[in-house]
Each structure stands twice: as C-alpha cells, then as structure tokens.
Amino acid sequence: MKLGLTTESFAPAIQGGRMNLQKIIDYAGQNGYEGLEIVNRREIWRKDIGDDVKMNIARMRERKLRYFSYGVYEDLASTDSQVRWRAMNKVREAVLLACITNVTDLVVMGTGLASKEKDWDAQRPSLVQNLKDCLELAERKRITISLMNGGTFLNGSTRLMQLLQELGSEYLKISMDVAAFFLVDEEPSDAVRTLVGDIRSVHLTDVKSADEAAVGHATTVTGKLLASCALGEGIVPQREVLYTLKQVGFAGFLCILYQGADEPAVGIDRSAAYLKSIFREVRSA
C-alpha cells in the first residue's frame, strides 16, 4: 500500500485562489507522499485543467510523485437527460486525456449526488447505459474507470457489486470513499471484504456526528447527521480498515481526502500525521 493525496482535499483553497496545481504538487512532494490524484472539477478550479495537467507531468516526476489517477466530477445518473449526456461526454473526454497523460486510472466522482430522486431501480438503467458508452472507449484505450461511492444513491457494496456484475468489464472498478459507507449504514471493512479484487484505490476519509449547523453535513439513510473531519478525529475505524486492506492483499494507493471545515493544509497535515502513525504499524505487522 502506498500513500497518496488528492487535489480534492484542497478544494476550498483552490476556489479561494490560495492553491494551484503547481503548489499542490510541491506540497505533496515535500511532505512524503508517494502519489497524487488530480481531479478536474470545473466548479472548484473555475476552468478545465486538462492543459494544466499536461504541463505538469514533468513537475510530478521531478518531485518523485507518481501521478496515479486522473479524476472527474460528473453525474452519470442524473434524472436530467441533458446532464447525463454532458456527463458522459466529459467522462469520455477524460478517458482520452488520461490516455494522453499516460495514467491508467480514471476516477468518476459525484454520480447521483445532485439528484433529489434516489430510486435505484429507476435510475440504474440510464447509469448502466452511460457507463457502457464510456467503457467502449475506455476499453479501447486501456483506461480503467473507477466509480467512487458517495451519498445514498451510488453507495453500499451491494449496489456497487450489482453494477460491476451487470456491466462485466475488467475496465470498471471501484474507488472507495471509506467514510461514505456510513451514509448507508455499512461498515467500511465489510465493504472491503465484499469488493475485494475490484478496489482500484482507497480514499481515506473520516466523519463525526453533527447537527444541521455543521458546514457540509450529510444525512444517512437512518437520518443521522455527519460532517467531515480529519482522519482519526471521527468515527471511522481507520486502523481496522487498513488491516483489512492488508489482509485482502490490497497494494494500491491510500489517498487522503480531507473535506473538513479547517483550512485544507491544516486538516491534511493532521490527517497525514495520524495516518502515518498507524500506516507504519500496519506495514510492519
């Protein structure tokens, strides 16, 4: 298992103009990360950063960072057909950019998060069709599409396995958001055991109990309110998750995804300090 960081952790700082891709690359290189995931989310960057990624490949190599994943934030399960069509085209564009920049993993985030309707059986057929269209290109270019779980729609190991089995492509995998499984009342370690073999990367996240005043709070299927926090400060059993990943033979990237209320660099540093302490323990066990 290797230690990674995602640009999504810096979202508020990017929006506020305090961070850019070059600074994030330098930060990751200076703080002992082994790899970087770059997420092209236009709402965060205020532009498409495809050209920025191309121009910074050499910078990542110089910092001894592996560019292990490219990501996009698109809703392939929207109830709006125009939104779905746009999302599908953006994912296909991302497949081509991943190919050009020589990264084999494309993470698709945000599926089903914007929809007010959460009918899995009704929305799944359009999601499956969109994924088929995207996978047709991905398979030709040998790019793996990894769906990230989130919200209460595209979440839970049962639904994720259903999609994987229905599509039956070796180029469709899962990028786990560990804490997100709590939104559907599933233990992350149980999800790891169910999805073993189909997990491409793991986003380490944490959540704590919250109230309606909490920034960015989310509601579970049973009505509990949760808010993001630094790793080790919430309810996710991170040590158990890491040991389970080791037991099932996961050898990919463990990616810190901080979405708490503190300044990103502060929350990321606290998360990294906690993670590195248990990471050493798990690696040596």
PASEKOL-348742 format. One record per atom (N, C-alpha, C, CB): y, z, x. Coordinates in steps of 0.1 Angstrom, whole numbers, plus 5000, padded with zeros to 4 digits. Atoms other than C-alpha are relative to their C-alpha. Glycine has a CB too. Layout:
N
YZX ...
! end
This chain:
285
498850005008 500050005000 501250005009 500050124990 498750024993 503549915012 501250044992 500149855005 498849955007 506950055004 501049894998 500650115009 499050115004 509349814986 501250054992 499349894993 498849975008 512749814969 500449884992 501250055009 499650115008 514049604941 501650004998 499450014986 498650015002 517649484937 500550064987 500549865001 499649945013 517549614901 500450145001 498749994991 499649864998 517949964915 501550015002 499250065012 498650004997 521449874925 500949944988 500349925012 499350075010 522449724891 501450044997 499250014987 498649965003 525549934883 500949975012 500050154997 499150034988 526849894919 500249855002 499350065013 499850144999 526349524918 501049964989 498749924997 499050035010 528249504885 501450055003 499550064986 498749954996 530949714899 500649945013 499950155002 499550074988 531349494930 499850085012 501449974998 500149924988 530249764954 498849965008 499850154996 501150054993 527049594964 499849854998 498750084997 500450145001 525949234971 498749995007 501149915006 501350024995 522749084982 499950035015 499549854998 500049984986 523649095019 500050155003 501249945007 500049864998 524449465017 498750074996 501250074992 501349945004 521249544998 498949975011 499549944987 501050044989 519149355025 500250095012 500249865004 499749914989 520949555052 499550154997 501550005004 500449865004 520349885033 498550025001 500550034986 501549995000 516649815029 499550005014 499449894991 500450014986 516249715065 500350135008 500649885007 499649884992 518050025078 499350134995 501550024999 500649885005 516150265056 498550004998 500650034986 501450004998 512550185064 499249944989 499650145001 500850075010 511549965035 499349885007 500949954989 500850114994 508849705042 500249874993 498550045000 499850125007 509749465015 501150014989 498749964993 498950005010 512449354990 499649914988 501349965006 500150085012 512149224954 501549964996 499350074989 498750045004 515149014944 500049954985 500649885009 500050035014 515848994907 501349934996 499850134991 498850095004 518148714894 500350034985 499649855003 499649965014 519548884863 501549974999 499750154997 498650055000 522748704854 501050104994 500149874991 499149905006 524148994833 500450105011 499350074989 499749914989 524049204865 500949945011 498750065006 499450064989 525148964891 501349924996 499149905007 498950085006 527648774868 499949865004 501350065003 500250134996 526148454881 498549985003 500949965012 501350034995 522948274890 500050025015 499549864995 500049984986 522048394925 498949925008 499850155003 501050084994 519448134933 500449955014 499649884992 499550054987 521547984961 500250115010 501449934998 499849884991 522348334975 498650045006 500550124992 501449974995 518548394978 499749915011 499049994988 500450114990 518048064997 500750035013 500349864995 499249984988 520848155021 499750135008 501550004996 500249874993 519548505029 498550025004 500350114990 501449994996 515848425037 500050055015 499349874998 500049964986 516648445074 500550145003 501049905008 499549874999 518648765070 498850104997 501150034990 501149915003 515548935055 499050005011 499349964987 500950004988 513348815084 500650085011 499749855004 499449924989 515848955109 499950154998 501549955001 500149865003 515749285091 498550054999 500750044987 501449975001 511949275092 499650044986 499650115010 500449985014 511749275054 499249894995 501350024992 500750115007 509149085035 500649984987 498550044999 499550045013 510648905006 498749984991 500949875000 501350015006 507648984984 500049964985 499350135001 499950045014 508848904949 501449954996 499550124991 498850055007 511448704930 499850044985 500249845002 500149965014 512248824895 501149944991 500150155000 499050045010 514048714864 499950094988 499849854995 500049915012 515048894832 500249914988 501250115001 500050095012 514148674802 499150044989 499649865005 500849965012 512848744767 499249894995 500950064989 501050115004 509848514762 499550034986 498949985010 500649975013 509048694729 501150024990 499250135002 498949995009 512448674712 499649944986 501349945005 500250065013 512348614674 501049884998 500350104989 499050115001 515248364680 499449885009 501450045006 500650114993 513648024689 500849945011 499649894990 499150054990 516647914709 500050095013 501549994995 500149904989 516548234730 498749985008 500150144995 501450024994 512748174736 500049875008 498950004989 500050134993 513347814746 500850015013 500649894991 499249984988 516147914770 499250085010 501350074997 500849914991 513948194785 498949925007 499550124992 501150084994 511047954790 500549915011 499349924989 499450084990 513247714809 500550075012 501149924994 499549924989 514747984830 498850055009 500850124995 501249954993 511248114839 499549885008 498950054991 500550124993 510247754848 500949975013 499949884991 499150014989 513347724870 499750105011 501550014995 500349894990 512448054887 498749965007 499950134993 501250044994 508947914894 500349915012 499049944990 499650104990 510547624913 500850075011 500849894994 499249934989 512947854932 499150095009 501150084994 501049924993 510048084941 499349915010 499150074991 500750104991 508247784955 500849965012 499649884992 499150044989 511247664975 500350105010 501449954993 499749894991 511948004990 498750075005 500850104993 501349964993 508248054999 499650144996 500149995014 500649875004 507448364978 499149964988 501250094995 501050045009 504348354957 499950084987 498650025007 500049915012 505148624931 501349994993 499750145004 498850005009 507548584902 499850114989 500149864993 500149905010 508148894881 500949964988 500450145006 499250025012 509348844845 500250134993 499349894991 499749875006 511149144831 500749974987 501050085009 499250015012 512749204797 499449944988 501249925003 500750065012 510149054774 499950094989 498749955004 500149925012 510549194739 501050114999 498750054999 499149885001 513249444748 501249984991 500550035014 498850025008 516049284729 499749994985 500849885005 500450025014 514149224697 500050124992 498749934999 500049895009 514749454668 498650014992 501249994989 501350005006 511449344653 498950025011 499749864993 501049964990 508349484670 498649974995 500250155004 501350035006 505549314652 499249925010 500149924987 500850064989 503049244680 499249884995 499050105006 500850115005 500749024659 500849884996 499150054988 499250115004 503548814645 500749935012 501150054990 499250064989 505448764678 499149955012 500950105005 500850044989 502448724701 499749855001 498750084999 500350144998 501648364693 501149925007 499849944986 498950084993 505048234704 500150055015 501450034993 500049954986 504848454735 498949935008 499850165001 501150064994 501448314743 500349855003 498750014992 499750144998 502647954739 501049985011 500549944987 499050014989 505748014761 499450025013 501150104997 500749974987 503548164788 499149885004 499250134998 500850124997 501147864786 500949905006 499349954987 499150104995 504147634791 500450035015 501249984991 499549964987 505347834821 498850005010 500650154999 501250004991 501847874836 499649865004 498950084993 500450144997 501247504835 500749965013 500449904989 499250024987 504047474862 499650095011 501550004997 500349904989 503147794880 498749975006 500050144993 501350034994 499547694885 500149885009 499049974989 499950124991 500547354900 500750045013 500849894992 499249964989 503047534923 499350125007 501450034996 500749884994 500547824931 500950125000 499549965014 499249885001 503048084919 499450094989 501549964996 500549915010 501848394902 501150064992 499250125007 499149935009 503748514871 499550144997 500249914987 500449865003 503648894868 500950054989 500150095012 499349955011 504749034834 500250155003 499349984987 499849864999 506449374836 500050064986 501450035007 500149935013 505649614808 501450084998 498950105000 498749935003 508649784790 500250014986 501249935007 499749985014 509949904757 498750044993 500649884994 501249975008 507449944729 499349874995 500450094988 500650135004 506549574724 499049955011 501149894998 500950054989 505149434757 499750125009 500649895008 500349884993 503649764768 498650054995 501150114997 501349955003 500449954769 498949915006 499750024985 501150084993 497249844788 499249924990 499150095007 500850085010 495549724756 500749874997 499950084987 499350125002 498249474748 500149915012 501450034995 499950084988 498649364784 498649935003 500450095012 501350064998 494849304787 499749904990 498950114999 500250105011 494849114754 500749875004 500650054987 499350124996 497448874768 499349935012 501550045005 500750064989 495648834801 498749934996 499750125010 501350065004 492348764784 500249874991 499250104992 499850125009 493848524758 500549885008 501150044990 499450114992 495648314785 499049965011 501350045006 501150034991 492748344810 500549925013 499049924993 499550074988 494848224840 500050105012 501449944998 500049914988 494348364876 501550015005 499249945010 498649994996 498148304879 500850084991 500649865001 499349915008 499048554853 499550145003 499849974984 500449864996 499148924864 501050094994 500050015015 499149905005 500949244857 500850075011 499250114992 499249924991 503849414875 500350134992 501349925004 499949885007 503649774864 501350085002 498950095004 499049904999 506549994855 499450134996 501349964990 500849885002 504950334858 500450084988 499950085013 499549915011 507150544836 500149944986 501450055004 499950075013 507450284809 498750024991 500149855002 501249975008 503850364798 500250124991 498850025009 499849895008 505150694785 500749964986 500950105007 499350055013 507150494758 498949974990 500849885003 501150025010 503750414742 498950105001 499449865002 500949884999 502150754750 498749975007 499750054986 501250034991 499850624777 500250065014 499749855000 499949954986 499150794810 500049895010 498950115002 499950114990 500150564839 498749995007 501150025009 501350014992 496950654858 498949934992 499650145005 501050075009 494850544828 500349854999 500150064986 499650155000 496750214827 499649945013 501549984998 500450064987 496050164864 498549974999 500350105011 501450025000 492350204858 499649894991 499350134996 500350115010 492349964828 500349875006 500750034987 499550134995 494349694846 499649975014 501550014999 500450024986 492749724880 499549865002 498950105004 500350144997 492449384896 501049904995 498749974993 499050095005 495349244876 501450055003 499849984985 498749954996 498149454891 500549945012 499950165002 499550074988 500249254914 501050085008 500849874995 499049914994 503049504921 500250124991 501349935004 499849885008 503949854910 501450055002 499050125004 498749945000 507449974901 500050144997 501049924990 500149855001 507650344907 501350044993 499850075013 498949955008 509950494881 499750144995 500349904988 500249875006 510550834865 500950024989 500250115011 499249975012 511850974832 499950154997 499549924988 500049865004 512751314818 500550004986 501050085009 499649995014 513351444783 501550004999 499550144995 498650035001 516751354770 500450034985 500449865004 499549995014 519051374739 500849874998 500950124998 499350135003 521051094722 501249985008 500350004985 498850014992 524051164745 499649945014 500750135001 500450044987 522051064776 500249855001 498550035003 499750144997 523050734792 498749925001 500949985012 501250084998 520450464787 498750064995 499949955014 501349945005 517950684768 499249904993 500350124992 501050095008 514850524753 499250094991 499149925010 500849925010 512750634723 498649955001 500649984986 501550034999 508950654725 499549974986 499250125006 500650035013 506650544697 499950124991 498749935002 500149885008 506450904686 501450074998 499150105006 498749955003 510250954685 500650095011 500050074988 499549924989 510751144718 501149915007 498950045010 498950064992 513951064738 499850025015 501450044996 500249994986 513550984775 501149935007 498649945004 499050064992 516050904802 499549995014 501450085000 500450034986 515550754837 500650115009 500449865004 499649904990 515850984867 499449965014 499750154997 500650034987 515050984904 498550045001 500850085011 501449974998 511350994915 499950155003 499349915010 500349864998 509951344914 500850104992 500250035015 499149915008 512651484891 499649994985 501449965002 500450015014 510851384858 498650044997 500249854996 501349955005 507551404840 498949915005 500050004985 501150094995 505651114857 499250065012 500649865004 500849944990 502751244878 499949905012 498650054995 500050104990 503651034908 498850015010 501350005008 501149984990 501051184932 498749954994 499950155004 501350045006 498251124907 500049854999 499950064986 499950145001 499450764902 499749945014 501449954996 500250064986 499450694940 498550025004 500950075010 501449984997 495950854944 499149904992 499650144998 500850095009 494650644915 500149865006 500550004986 499850144995 496150324930 499149995013 501549985003 500850004988 494450414963 498549994997 500350125009 501449995004 491150484946 499549864995 499750104990 500450135005 491150144929 500249895010 500749974987 499950104990 491949964961 501349925000 498949915000 498750085000 495549854954 500650005014 501050064989 499550024986 497049714986 501449935000 499149935008 498750075001 500349564973 501250095002 500149944987 498749934998 503949684972 500250114989 501149915000 499549895008 505050014957 501549995000 499550145004 498550045000 508649924946 500850114993 500249874994 499149905006 511250194940 501049934990 500850085010 499050055010 513150114907 500750124995 499249924989 499149895004 515950364902 500949954989 500850065011 499150045011 517750344868 500750124994 499249934989 499349885004 519250694866 501549994999 499650115008 498549995003 522850804859 500850015013 500350114991 499249984988 523850874895 500349875007 499250095010 499750124992 525350634920 498749955006 501050035011 501350054996 522450404928 499550045014 500049855000 500449964987 522350474966 499550145001 501149975010 500349865000 522250844959 498650024993 501050084992 501349985007 519350824934 498949935007 500149934986 501050074992 517450574955 499650085012 500549865005 500349914988 517750804986 499150124996 501350045007 500849895005 516451094966 498649964997 500750074988 501450055004 513550884952 499249975013 500249874992 500850044987 512650754987 499650125007 500949915009 500449884992 512651095003 498850074993 501250115000 501149955007 510351224976 498749925002 500350024985 501150094999 508150914977 499350005013 500449864996 500650014987 507750905014 499250135004 501249995011 500749884997 506651265015 498650004994 500750134994 501350015006 503751204991 499249885005 500050014985 500650124995 503150855004 499250025013 501149895003 500749974988 502250985038 498750084998 500950095010 501249925004 499851235022 498949914995 500450114990 500950095007 498150965001 499449905011 500649934989 500550104990 497850715030 499050075010 501249955008 500949934990 496250975053 498850064994 500850105008 501149935007 493851115027 498749925001 500450024985 
! end
